[in-house]
Amino acid sequence: MGEAGEQPAEAYVNVATLKDIATTWPAMDRKSAEQMVQKYGPPNQAISSRLIWYHNGPWKRTIVYRDEILPNFPQPHSDTLEQVIDY
């Protein structure tokens, strides 16, 4: 069982749902999603704004966002992928 706020990794999103969600995403974000599906298989959760994998590879959680995140550190850039480890 996962920690507080974490979900077990047994459930997966079916391919039809995944395609319905990702087809509306911008090209860069859709590419990130496709790369993660190729590497880790279908996500454990999917909503219109993000795909989430739990306990995939060395990662506690991987999230691909539909909308780019625009951090300014160390310089302005855009991100569509977040990967989390225990620290």
Secondary structure, DSSP 8 states (H G I E B T S, - for coil): ---TT---S-----HHHHHHHHTTS-HHHHHHHHHHHHHH-S-SEEETTEEEEEEETTEEEEEEEEEEE---SSS---EEEEEE---
